[in-house]
C-alpha cells in the first residue's frame, strides 16, 4: 500500500491535529500488520503529545471490513470511554457530524483522499473528533491500461469501499467515465453497463456484483488484494491477485502477479473488475 497521510481535520472545538491522531492511535492495531494503522501510530508517537487522549487501552477490536470500523475501550480518569475509527458514513451513525465537519469531509473526498473518521466518548454519547485523510494516487499507467482494455472489447468497472465522491475523483483521473452507483441499495439485477463505479461497497457486495454480472451473460475478470476479496476472486472466471495481496486472496485467485506489474488495479487498494460479452 502506498497510502500517505495527507491531511488531518479536527471536528471537535478546541481539539487539534495531535488530539485526532492520539485518539485514532488508540483504535489502531499495535502489531503493525495494517499499513494505515502503522502510519497513524507512528505519526502519533512522533508528534506533540495530546493531553486529551487516555493512555490505557483495555480492549481493542481490529478493523473489520464487514463493519468498516475499528474500536477500542480506554480508561480516562477511571471511567471507560469508547473510541471508534473507520469509514465516515459508518462512524457518523454513532457520532453525528456538525455542518462544519460535513463540509470538511466533502472537501477531502472531492480532493480524492481516502478519509477515515475518529470519534470518542462514553458509550452511547460519542462525539466526532476529526478526520484523517490519506492520499493513494492511481498508478501512472492506469489510464493507458483502461484504454487498452476497451480496445479489446473489455468494459472496466471500479468496485471500491471508498466514498462516492472519492471514487468519482479517482475515476476521472484514470479516464473511467460513467455514472457512480449510490452505496446502497445496489439493484438486484445490474450489469457493468449500468454503472462505471460502485462505491461504498461492503465485502459481501463484491461477490454479489460478480455473480450479478455473470447472470447478465458476462465473463468476469476481477483484480483484488484483500482477504475480503477472496469470494469474488474465486467466483470470477478470471480472478487475479496483485503482487501485494494477502495469502488468502492469492489462494482464491486463478492468477497471481508475482511482480509489481499489477496495473489491473487502479490504485493500491480496492478492487477493479472487467467484463467481456
C-alpha positions in Angstrom: 0.0 0.0 0.0 1.3 3.4 -0.9 -1.1 5.4 1.2 0.4 8.6 2.8 -1.1 10.7 5.5 -2.0 13.9 3.8 -4.4 15.9 6.0 -5.9 16.0 9.5 -9.1 17.9 10.2 -10.2 18.3 13.8 -14.0 18.2 14.1 -14.4 19.0 17.8 -13.9 22.6 19.1 -10.7 23.1 21.0 -9.1 19.9 19.6 -6.0 20.0 17.4 -4.4 17.6 14.9 -2.4 15.9 17.7 -5.6 15.1 19.5 -7.2 13.5 16.4 -4.0 11.4 15.9 -3.9 10.4 19.6 -7.5 9.1 19.7 -7.0 7.4 16.3 -3.9 5.6 17.6 -6.0 4.1 20.5 -8.2 2.4 17.9 -5.2 1.2 15.7 -3.5 -2.1 15.8 -0.2 -2.1 17.7 1.1 -5.1 15.8 2.0 -3.3 12.6 0.0 -5.5 10.2 -2.3 -2.8 9.0 -0.4 -0.1 6.9 -2.8 2.7 7.8 -2.7 1.8 11.5 1.1 1.8 11.4 1.2 5.3 9.9 -1.3 6.6 12.5 0.6 5.1 15.4 4.0 6.3 14.1 2.7 9.9 13.5 1.1 10.0 16.9 4.3 8.8 18.6 6.4 11.3 16.8 4.1 14.3 17.2 3.3 16.5 20.1 1.7 14.6 22.9 -2.1 15.1 23.4 -3.3 15.6 27.0 -6.9 14.8 26.0 -6.5 11.2 24.9 -6.3 8.5 27.5 -3.2 6.3 27.6 -4.6 2.9 28.8 -6.5 0.7 26.3 -8.4 -2.2 28.0 -9.9 -3.7 24.9 -9.2 -3.4 21.1 -11.2 -4.7 18.1 -9.3 -4.6 14.8 -10.8 -3.1 11.7 -13.5 -5.3 10.3 -14.3 -4.9 6.6 -17.8 -6.0 7.3 -18.4 -3.1 9.6 -15.8 -0.8 8.2 -14.7 0.2 11.7 -12.1 -0.5 14.4 -12.9 0.1 18.1 -11.1 0.4 21.4 -12.2 0.8 25.0 -9.9 3.0 27.1 -9.7 4.3 30.7 -9.9 8.1 31.1 -9.5 9.2 34.7 -11.1 6.0 35.9 -14.0 6.0 33.5 -14.4 3.9 30.4 -14.7 5.6 27.0 -15.2 4.2 23.6 -13.1 5.1 20.6 -14.0 4.2 17.1 -12.2 4.8 13.8 -13.4 3.9 10.3 -15.5 4.9 7.3 -17.0 8.3 7.9 -20.5 7.2 7.0 -20.4 4.4 9.5 -18.8 6.4 12.3 -21.4 9.2 11.7 -24.1 6.8 12.7 -22.8 6.7 16.3 -21.3 10.2 16.4 -23.3 12.7 14.3 -21.4 15.3 12.3 -21.8 19.0 12.6 -22.4 21.0 9.3 -18.8 22.2 9.5 -17.5 18.6 9.8 -19.6 17.6 6.8 -18.1 20.4 4.8 -14.6 19.4 5.7 -15.3 15.8 4.8 -16.8 16.7 1.5 -13.8 18.8 0.6 -11.4 15.9 1.4 -13.5 13.4 -0.6 -13.7 15.7 -3.6 -9.9 16.0 -3.5 -9.7 12.2 -3.9 -8.4 11.4 -0.4 -9.3 8.2 1.3 -10.6 9.6 4.6 -11.3 7.9 8.0 -13.3 9.4 10.8 -12.4 9.3 14.5 -15.0 9.5 17.4 -14.8 9.1 21.1 -16.7 9.4 24.3 -18.9 7.5 26.8 -20.7 4.6 25.1 -23.9 6.0 23.7 -22.6 9.6 23.7 -19.8 9.6 21.2 -18.5 12.8 19.6 -16.8 13.2 16.3 -13.2 14.1 17.0 -12.0 14.6 13.4 -10.8 13.1 10.1 -7.6 11.7 8.8 -7.1 11.8 5.1 -4.7 9.6 3.1 -3.5 10.0 -0.5 -3.5 6.9 -2.5 -2.8 8.1 -6.1 -3.7 6.0 -9.1 -0.8 4.2 -10.9 0.7 6.2 -13.7 -0.2 3.6 -16.2 -3.9 3.1 -15.2 -5.4 5.4 -17.8 -3.4 3.8 -20.6 -4.4 0.3 -19.4 -8.1 1.1 -19.4 -7.8 2.4 -23.0 -6.1 -0.8 -24.0 -8.8 -2.9 -22.3 -11.6 -1.0 -24.1 -9.8 -1.6 -27.4 -10.0 -5.3 -26.7 -13.8 -5.1 -26.1 -13.4 -5.3 -22.3 -15.6 -3.0 -20.1 -13.7 -1.8 -17.0 -15.6 -1.2 -13.7 -14.3 0.1 -10.4 -15.6 -1.5 -7.2 -14.4 0.2 -4.0 -15.2 0.7 -0.4 -14.3 4.4 -0.8 -16.9 7.1 -0.5 -18.7 8.0 -3.8 -17.0 11.4 -4.1 -13.6 10.0 -3.6 -14.2 7.2 -6.1 -15.6 9.6 -8.7 -12.5 11.8 -8.4 -10.2 8.8 -8.9 -12.3 7.5 -11.8 -12.0 10.9 -13.5 -8.2 10.8 -13.1 -7.9 7.5 -14.8 -10.4 8.2 -17.5 -13.1 5.9 -16.3 -16.3 7.6 -17.4 -19.8 6.7 -16.5 -22.2 7.0 -13.5 -21.4 6.2 -9.9 -23.7 3.7 -8.3 -25.0 5.0 -4.9 -23.6 3.0 -2.0 -26.9 1.3 -1.2 -29.0 -0.3 -2.2 -27.5 -1.9 -5.2 -30.2 -3.1 -7.6 -30.7 -6.9 -7.7 -30.3 -7.0 -11.4 -27.4 -5.0 -12.6 -24.8 -5.1 -15.3 -21.4 -3.5 -15.9 -23.0 -1.1 -18.5 -25.2 0.4 -15.8 -22.5 2.0 -13.7 -18.8 2.6 -14.1 -18.1 2.9 -10.4 -19.5 1.1 -7.4 -18.6 3.0 -4.2 -19.1 2.3 -0.5 -19.1 -1.4 -1.2 -19.1 -4.0 1.6 -17.2 -7.3 1.2 -20.3 -9.4 0.6 -21.4 -7.0 -2.2 -18.2 -7.7 -4.2 -19.2 -11.3 -4.5 -22.8 -10.4 -5.3 -21.7 -8.0 -8.0 -19.5 -10.5 -9.8 -22.4 -13.0 -9.7 -24.9 -10.4 -11.0 -22.6 -9.6 -13.9 -22.3 -13.3 -14.7 -26.1 -13.7 -14.6 -26.4 -11.0 -17.2 -24.2 -13.1 -19.6 -20.8 -11.6 -19.0 -17.5 -13.3 -18.5 -16.0 -11.5 -15.5 -12.4 -10.8 -14.6 -11.6 -9.4 -11.1 -8.5 -8.0 -9.5 -8.2 -7.8 -5.7 -5.7 -7.9 -2.9 -7.5 -8.4 0.5 -9.0 -11.3 2.4 -12.4 -9.9 1.9 -11.9 -10.0 -1.9 -11.4 -13.8 -1.9 -15.0 -14.9 -2.5 -15.3 -12.6 -5.5 -11.9 -13.6 -6.8 -12.9 -17.3 -6.7 -16.3 -16.6 -8.3 -14.9 -14.6 -11.3 -14.0 -16.5 -14.4 -10.6 -14.9 -14.1 -9.6 -13.9 -10.5 -6.3 -12.0 -10.3 -4.4 -11.3 -7.1 -1.9 -8.5 -7.2 1.6 -8.9 -6.1 1.0 -7.4 -2.6 -2.2 -9.4 -2.0 -2.8 -11.4 1.2 -2.2 -15.1 1.1 -6.0 -15.7 1.3 -6.6 -13.6 -1.8 -3.7 -15.3 -3.7 -5.1 -18.8 -2.8 -8.6 -17.8 -4.1 -7.3 -16.3 -7.4 -6.6 -18.1 -10.6 -3.7 -15.9 -11.4 -1.2 -14.3 -9.1 1.0 -11.4 -10.2 4.5 -12.0 -8.7 6.0 -8.7 -9.7 4.8 -5.1 -9.1 3.1 -5.1 -12.5 -0.4 -5.0 -11.0 -1.7 -2.3 -13.4 -5.0 -4.0 -13.4 -5.7 -2.2 -10.1 -6.4 1.5 -10.5 -4.9 2.2 -7.1 -3.1 0.2 -4.5 -6.2 -1.0 -2.7 -9.8 -1.6 -3.6 -10.9 -3.8 -6.5 -11.3 -3.5 -10.2 -13.5 -5.6 -12.3 -14.0 -6.0 -16.0 -16.4 -7.9 -18.2 -16.5 -9.4 -21.7 -19.6 -10.5 -23.7 
